[in-house]
């Protein structure tokens, strides 16, 4: 499965458009990561816990989108967009959504 943010894939022609596909992941961030991130906020530096969770959520959302595209008969997704949001009363939930157009390439 080819996944790209570009509207086409160099060297290939889009034979058929299958439709728009999405992948969504909402995950909670545990209190230990919150505590560590709080110290990073005070003293500076990067939060490896949050970065790891963000990467995991993004990869899961992309995999979900690819599975949905494959179920539509596509062999690629073009024009992918990735969005991030925080949710919940205490902003303790991370939402990653990806979308793109499922296509069949030659």
The 8 nearest C-alpha neighbors of each residue, nearest first, counted from 0:
[[1, 74, 75, 2, 65, 76, 69, 73],
 [0, 2, 75, 76, 74, 3, 77, 8],
 [3, 1, 76, 75, 77, 0, 4, 79],
 [4, 2, 77, 5, 79, 78, 76, 1],
 [3, 5, 79, 78, 77, 80, 6, 2],
 [4, 6, 78, 3, 7, 77, 8, 79],
 [7, 5, 78, 77, 4, 8, 3, 79],
 [6, 8, 5, 77, 9, 13, 78, 12],
 [9, 7, 11, 10, 5, 6, 12, 3],
 [8, 10, 11, 7, 12, 5, 6, 13],
 [9, 11, 8, 12, 7, 105, 104, 13],
 [12, 10, 9, 8, 105, 104, 13, 7],
 [13, 11, 104, 105, 14, 10, 8, 7],
 [12, 14, 104, 15, 103, 102, 105, 11],
 [13, 15, 103, 104, 12, 105, 16, 102],
 [16, 14, 103, 102, 13, 17, 104, 73],
 [15, 17, 102, 18, 101, 103, 14, 100],
 [16, 18, 101, 102, 15, 71, 73, 19],
 [19, 17, 101, 100, 16, 20, 102, 71],
 [18, 20, 100, 99, 101, 21, 98, 17],
 [21, 19, 98, 99, 64, 100, 68, 101],
 [22, 20, 98, 64, 97, 23, 99, 19],
 [21, 23, 64, 60, 63, 97, 96, 61],
 [24, 22, 96, 60, 95, 97, 21, 25],
 [23, 25, 95, 60, 94, 56, 26, 96],
 [26, 24, 94, 93, 95, 92, 23, 27],
 [27, 25, 93, 92, 24, 94, 28, 56],
 [28, 26, 92, 91, 93, 29, 25, 94],
 [27, 29, 91, 92, 32, 26, 30, 33],
 [30, 28, 31, 32, 27, 33, 91, 34],
 [29, 31, 33, 32, 34, 28, 35, 91],
 [32, 30, 34, 33, 29, 35, 28, 36],
 [31, 33, 35, 30, 34, 29, 48, 36],
 [34, 32, 30, 36, 31, 35, 37, 29],
 [35, 33, 37, 31, 36, 32, 30, 38],
 [36, 34, 32, 38, 37, 33, 31, 39],
 [35, 37, 39, 33, 38, 34, 46, 32],
 [38, 36, 40, 34, 35, 39, 33, 41],
 [37, 39, 41, 35, 40, 36, 42, 34],
 [40, 38, 43, 36, 42, 37, 41, 44],
 [39, 41, 37, 38, 43, 42, 36, 44],
 [42, 40, 38, 39, 43, 37, 36, 44],
 [43, 41, 39, 40, 38, 44, 37, 36],
 [44, 42, 39, 40, 41, 45, 38, 46],
 [43, 45, 39, 46, 42, 40, 41, 38],
 [44, 46, 47, 39, 43, 50, 36, 40],
 [45, 47, 48, 49, 36, 50, 39, 44],
 [46, 48, 50, 49, 51, 45, 52, 36],
 [49, 47, 51, 46, 50, 32, 52, 36],
 [48, 50, 52, 51, 46, 47, 53, 32],
 [49, 51, 47, 53, 52, 48, 54, 46],
 [52, 50, 54, 48, 49, 53, 47, 55],
 [53, 51, 49, 55, 50, 54, 56, 48],
 [52, 54, 50, 56, 51, 55, 49, 57],
 [53, 55, 57, 51, 52, 56, 58, 50],
 [56, 54, 52, 58, 53, 57, 51, 59],
 [55, 57, 59, 53, 54, 58, 24, 52],
 [56, 58, 60, 54, 59, 55, 95, 53],
 [57, 59, 61, 55, 60, 56, 54, 62],
 [60, 58, 62, 56, 61, 57, 63, 55],
 [61, 59, 22, 63, 23, 57, 62, 58],
 [60, 62, 64, 58, 63, 59, 22, 65],
 [63, 61, 65, 59, 64, 60, 58, 66],
 [64, 62, 22, 60, 66, 61, 65, 59],
 [63, 65, 22, 21, 61, 67, 62, 66],
 [64, 66, 68, 62, 67, 63, 69, 61],
 [67, 65, 69, 63, 68, 64, 62, 70],
 [66, 68, 70, 64, 69, 65, 63, 71],
 [69, 67, 65, 71, 73, 70, 101, 66],
 [68, 70, 73, 72, 66, 71, 67, 65],
 [69, 71, 67, 68, 72, 66, 73, 65],
 [72, 70, 68, 69, 73, 17, 67, 101],
 [71, 73, 69, 70, 68, 74, 17, 103],
 [74, 72, 103, 102, 69, 68, 101, 75],
 [73, 75, 0, 103, 69, 102, 104, 1],
 [76, 74, 1, 0, 102, 73, 2, 101],
 [75, 77, 101, 2, 100, 99, 102, 1],
 [78, 76, 3, 6, 100, 79, 99, 4],
 [77, 79, 4, 6, 5, 99, 100, 3],
 [80, 78, 99, 4, 98, 77, 3, 81],
 [79, 81, 98, 97, 99, 78, 4, 82],
 [82, 80, 97, 96, 79, 98, 83, 95],
 [83, 81, 96, 95, 97, 80, 84, 94],
 [82, 84, 95, 94, 96, 81, 85, 93],
 [85, 83, 94, 93, 86, 95, 82, 92],
 [84, 86, 93, 90, 92, 94, 91, 83],
 [87, 85, 92, 90, 93, 84, 91, 88],
 [88, 86, 90, 89, 91, 92, 85, 93],
 [87, 89, 90, 86, 91, 92, 85, 93],
 [88, 90, 91, 87, 86, 92, 85, 28],
 [91, 89, 87, 86, 85, 88, 92, 93],
 [92, 90, 89, 28, 87, 27, 86, 93],
 [93, 91, 27, 86, 26, 85, 90, 87],
 [92, 94, 85, 26, 25, 84, 86, 27],
 [95, 93, 25, 84, 24, 83, 85, 96],
 [96, 94, 83, 24, 82, 23, 57, 56],
 [97, 95, 23, 82, 22, 81, 60, 24],
 [96, 98, 81, 22, 80, 21, 60, 82],
 [99, 97, 21, 80, 79, 20, 22, 96],
 [98, 100, 79, 78, 20, 77, 19, 76],
 [101, 99, 19, 76, 77, 18, 20, 102],
 [100, 102, 76, 17, 68, 18, 73, 75],
 [103, 101, 16, 73, 17, 75, 15, 76],
 [102, 104, 73, 15, 74, 14, 13, 75],
 [105, 103, 13, 14, 12, 11, 102, 74],
 [104, 12, 11, 14, 13, 103, 10, 15]]
